[in-house]
Amino acid sequence: MSEMLAFLQKGGPAIWAITALSVVTLTLILWKLWRLVAAGAWAGARAEKAVALWQAGERDAARAAVAGRAGLRARLVRAAMAALSGGMGQAAAREETTRVARALLAEARSGLRALELISVIAPLLGLLGTVLGMIEAFQTLESAGSQADPATLAGGIWEALLTTAAGMAVAIPASMALSWFESVVDAARHDIEDLATRLFVAEAG
């Protein structure tokens, strides 16, 4: 614990900000993972079964397959079936399905902007801390004049570089998590579009 406090003190205000960002990043990643699991981002079997039943003409069984399901794909299929069965016409049903799909994808993407912001800000904070630390190190060197100790300068420089390393240590996992979450959302979007298209084609046929 004392070593951690010493590390934070050497890094200055920037390292404290980066430490706070690291806590926010970890919390955000765990929260987003929980939200995606709760939203059934990887669950699509029920939706696939419902669409297959709908294509086979078993409309009641298709509705029952996704009844009460909380997954993104199941909710989209349920909304599309309701729109197609509501007597509003193909065009209006398609618009309603598109509206629901957009809302579901917006829900799936919630929190990703914050991760993107952290992946940009963390390295910049680290660089700012390094620049400020370098300025302080060279001011110390200037005030020492001809009696300057190279070891003192080197110590000031490596302490200044701590913030850059810390900023990168936060930005890298944030960027990796962001890319992974985006790939999950993209896969869900592709499946949603495919399921909706198959439902409308079956209805038109």
C-alpha positions as CSV (number, residue, x, y, z in Angstrom):
1,M,0.0,0.0,0.0
2,S,2.8,2.4,0.9
3,E,4.5,1.6,-2.5
4,M,1.3,2.5,-4.3
5,L,1.0,5.8,-2.5
6,A,4.6,6.6,-3.2
7,F,4.0,5.8,-6.9
8,L,0.9,8.1,-6.9
9,Q,2.8,10.9,-5.2
10,K,5.7,10.7,-7.7
11,G,3.3,10.9,-10.7
12,G,1.6,14.1,-9.5
13,P,-2.0,15.2,-10.2
14,A,-2.0,13.5,-13.6
15,I,-1.4,10.0,-12.1
16,W,-4.3,10.5,-9.7
17,A,-6.6,11.4,-12.6
18,I,-5.4,8.3,-14.5
19,T,-5.9,6.1,-11.5
20,A,-9.5,7.4,-11.2
21,L,-9.9,6.7,-14.9
22,S,-8.7,3.1,-14.4
23,V,-11.3,2.5,-11.8
24,V,-14.0,4.0,-14.1
25,T,-12.8,1.9,-17.0
26,L,-12.9,-1.4,-15.0
27,T,-16.3,-0.6,-13.7
28,L,-17.6,0.3,-17.1
29,I,-16.2,-2.8,-18.7
30,L,-17.8,-5.1,-16.1
31,W,-21.1,-3.1,-16.3
32,K,-21.2,-3.4,-20.1
33,L,-20.4,-7.1,-20.0
34,W,-23.3,-7.6,-17.5
35,R,-25.6,-5.6,-19.7
36,L,-24.8,-7.6,-22.8
37,V,-25.3,-10.9,-21.0
38,A,-28.6,-9.6,-19.6
39,A,-29.7,-8.5,-23.0
40,G,-28.9,-11.9,-24.5
41,A,-26.3,-10.5,-26.9
42,W,-25.0,-14.1,-27.5
43,A,-28.4,-15.8,-27.4
44,G,-30.1,-16.3,-30.7
45,A,-31.4,-19.9,-30.8
46,R,-35.0,-19.0,-29.8
47,A,-35.2,-16.2,-32.4
48,E,-33.9,-18.5,-35.1
49,K,-36.4,-21.2,-34.1
50,A,-39.3,-18.6,-34.1
51,V,-38.4,-17.4,-37.6
52,A,-38.2,-21.0,-38.9
53,L,-41.6,-21.7,-37.5
54,W,-43.0,-18.5,-39.0
55,Q,-41.6,-19.4,-42.4
56,A,-43.3,-22.8,-42.0
57,G,-46.6,-21.1,-41.4
58,E,-46.8,-22.0,-37.7
59,R,-47.5,-18.5,-36.5
60,D,-48.7,-19.3,-33.0
61,A,-45.8,-21.6,-32.3
62,A,-43.4,-18.9,-33.6
63,R,-44.9,-16.3,-31.2
64,A,-44.7,-18.8,-28.3
65,A,-41.0,-19.5,-29.1
66,V,-40.0,-15.9,-28.3
67,A,-42.7,-15.0,-25.7
68,G,-41.2,-13.4,-22.7
69,R,-37.6,-13.6,-24.0
70,A,-35.3,-10.6,-23.1
71,G,-32.7,-11.2,-25.8
72,L,-32.1,-8.5,-28.4
73,R,-32.9,-10.9,-31.3
74,A,-36.0,-12.4,-29.6
75,R,-37.4,-8.9,-28.9
76,L,-36.8,-7.8,-32.5
77,V,-38.5,-11.0,-33.8
78,R,-41.4,-10.5,-31.4
79,A,-41.9,-6.9,-32.5
80,A,-41.7,-7.8,-36.2
81,M,-44.3,-10.6,-35.8
82,A,-46.6,-8.2,-33.9
83,A,-46.2,-5.6,-36.6
84,L,-46.9,-8.1,-39.4
85,S,-49.9,-9.4,-37.6
86,G,-51.3,-6.0,-36.7
87,G,-52.9,-5.3,-40.1
88,M,-50.9,-2.2,-40.7
89,G,-49.5,-3.2,-44.0
90,Q,-46.0,-4.3,-45.1
91,A,-44.6,-0.8,-45.4
92,A,-45.8,0.4,-42.0
93,A,-44.8,-2.9,-40.4
94,R,-41.3,-2.6,-41.8
95,E,-41.0,1.0,-40.4
96,E,-42.1,-0.2,-37.0
97,T,-39.7,-3.0,-37.1
98,T,-36.9,-0.7,-38.1
99,R,-37.8,1.7,-35.2
100,V,-37.6,-1.2,-32.7
101,A,-34.3,-2.4,-34.2
102,R,-32.7,1.0,-33.9
103,A,-33.8,1.3,-30.2
104,L,-32.4,-2.2,-29.5
105,L,-29.1,-1.4,-31.1
106,A,-28.9,1.9,-29.3
107,E,-29.4,0.1,-26.0
108,A,-26.7,-2.4,-27.0
109,R,-24.3,0.4,-27.7
110,S,-24.9,2.3,-24.5
111,G,-21.6,2.9,-22.6
112,L,-19.4,2.5,-25.7
113,R,-18.9,6.2,-26.2
114,A,-17.5,6.5,-22.6
115,L,-15.0,3.7,-23.3
116,E,-14.0,5.4,-26.5
117,L,-13.5,8.7,-24.7
118,I,-11.3,7.0,-22.0
119,S,-9.1,5.4,-24.6
120,V,-8.4,8.8,-26.1
121,I,-8.1,10.8,-22.8
122,A,-5.9,8.4,-20.8
123,P,-2.8,8.7,-23.1
124,L,-3.3,12.4,-23.3
125,L,-3.4,12.7,-19.5
126,G,-0.3,10.6,-19.3
127,L,1.5,12.8,-21.9
128,L,0.4,15.9,-20.0
129,G,1.9,14.5,-16.8
130,T,5.1,13.7,-18.5
131,V,5.5,17.1,-20.0
132,L,4.8,18.8,-16.7
133,G,7.3,16.5,-15.0
134,M,9.9,17.2,-17.6
135,I,9.4,20.9,-17.1
136,E,9.9,20.5,-13.4
137,A,13.0,18.4,-13.9
138,F,14.6,20.9,-16.1
139,Q,13.7,23.8,-13.8
140,T,15.5,21.9,-11.0
141,L,18.5,21.4,-13.3
142,E,18.5,25.1,-14.2
143,S,18.4,26.2,-10.6
144,A,21.3,23.8,-9.7
145,G,23.5,25.4,-12.3
146,S,27.0,24.0,-12.6
147,Q,26.4,21.8,-9.5
148,A,23.7,19.8,-11.3
149,D,23.7,16.1,-10.5
150,P,22.8,13.9,-13.6
151,A,21.3,11.3,-11.2
152,T,18.8,13.9,-10.0
153,L,17.9,14.8,-13.6
154,A,17.5,11.1,-14.5
155,G,15.3,10.5,-11.5
156,G,13.1,13.4,-12.4
157,I,12.7,12.2,-16.0
158,W,11.8,8.6,-15.1
159,E,9.2,9.9,-12.6
160,A,7.7,12.1,-15.3
161,L,7.5,9.1,-17.7
162,L,5.5,7.2,-15.1
163,T,2.3,9.0,-16.2
164,T,2.8,8.1,-19.9
165,A,3.1,4.4,-18.9
166,A,0.1,4.6,-16.7
167,G,-2.0,6.4,-19.3
168,M,-1.2,3.7,-21.9
169,A,-1.9,1.0,-19.3
170,V,-5.5,2.3,-19.0
171,A,-6.0,3.1,-22.7
172,I,-4.9,-0.3,-24.1
173,P,-7.5,-2.4,-22.2
174,A,-10.2,0.3,-22.8
175,S,-9.5,0.1,-26.5
176,M,-9.5,-3.7,-26.6
177,A,-12.8,-3.8,-24.7
178,L,-14.3,-1.2,-27.0
179,S,-13.3,-3.2,-30.1
180,W,-14.7,-6.4,-28.7
181,F,-18.0,-4.8,-27.5
182,E,-18.4,-3.2,-31.0
183,S,-17.9,-6.5,-32.7
184,V,-20.6,-8.1,-30.4
185,V,-23.0,-5.3,-31.3
186,D,-22.2,-5.6,-35.0
187,A,-22.9,-9.3,-34.9
188,A,-26.2,-8.6,-33.2
189,R,-27.1,-6.0,-35.8
190,H,-26.3,-8.4,-38.6
191,D,-28.5,-11.1,-37.0
192,I,-31.3,-8.6,-36.4
193,E,-31.3,-7.5,-40.0
194,D,-31.2,-11.1,-41.2
195,L,-34.1,-12.2,-39.0
196,A,-36.3,-9.3,-39.9
197,T,-35.7,-9.8,-43.6
198,R,-36.6,-13.5,-43.4
199,L,-39.8,-12.7,-41.6
200,F,-40.9,-10.1,-44.2
201,V,-39.9,-12.3,-47.1
202,A,-42.0,-15.1,-45.6
203,E,-44.9,-12.8,-45.1
204,A,-44.6,-11.5,-48.7
205,G,-44.5,-15.0,-50.1
